């Protein structure tokens, strides 16, 4: 995944306030 795209998705999830989603995204990216 692109760094910029990842940052955008991460920021979007944070803005949404989805803690669980953030963990899923991080795990998926990791």
Buried (B, 14 or more C-beta within 10 A) or exposed (E): EEEEEEEEBBEEBEEEEEEEBBEEBEEEEE
